Amino acid sequence: LYPDLARVTLNGKEIRLTSHEFDILRIMMLSPQRVFSKEALYEAVWKNGYYGEDNTVNVHISNLRKKIAEVSKEEYISTVWGIGFRMNL
């Protein structure tokens, strides 16, 4: 993860991310063992209040997983059911 360049590489290949996907990944990589709730990720990335069953974070996490899967078979983002998401580093 290259925060100053807004760039991510894995296995020597660049992964193209949207700004929100990059922000989610950056936040999660800073605390890889922490479980982040959808609410916490939403408020950190979109900078406003979370109003419940918004599917925005789920869609961005799904897109991140697909983009990572194009480069690696490792599952880097796991779901902690009923709580949120965690990085597997």
N, C-alpha and C positions, 0 to 999 in steps of 0.2 A: 504494500500500500504506500503510495507516494502522495501524501496529503497536499503538498505544495503544488503538485502537478495535476491533482485530481485524476490520478492514474492508478490502475490496479493491474498487476501481472501475476500469473500463476503458471508454474511449470514453463517459464520463459515466454509465455504468450499473454498478450494484453487482453484484458476483458473490458469491453466497452460498457460503461454504466451511465445511467441518467444521473443527474445531480442528487436526486433523492435516494436512489439506490446506493450511490457512493457514500452519502451521509450515513445511511443505515449501517452499511458495512464498516465504516470508520468507527462509529460509536461502539458497535459490537466488538470490533477488534481491540479497542482500547481496554476492554474488560472481558476477555474471552471466556471466563468461567461464570460470569454473571448471567442470570436469566433476566431478559428484558421483557416487560409486558408490552402489549400492543400500545397501550396508553403512553408508557414512557417513551417508546420510540417515536410515536406520533408527535408528542409534545416537543421532543428534542429536535426532530427534523422539520416539522411544519411550523414550529414556534407559536402554536396556539392551542387552545383547549381541545381535549378529546371528548367527543359527545356520544360515546357508546359504540354500538355495533357498526362502525364504519369499516369497510373491507379494505381500505387503502393500504394499510400496513401488510396485510396478508398478500395482496396482489404484488407489492414490491418485493416481499420476501420470496414469493414464488418465482418472480422474474430473476432475482439474484441466484436462486438455486439452479434455474435453467441455464443461465449464463455460465455459472461455475461448472456445471455438468458438461458443458461443451469442451472444457479444458481438462477436467479431472473426474475420476470416478469416486473420489473421496466426498463424503457428505460433510460439508463444513458448517452448515447451519442446521441445528436440530430444533424440533418443536418440543417444548416441555408442556405437555397437555394440561390445560386449565390455568397455565401461568404465562407462557410466552415463548421466547426464542433465545437460543444460546449458540455461541460460536464453538466449534470443535477444533481447537488448535493444539 
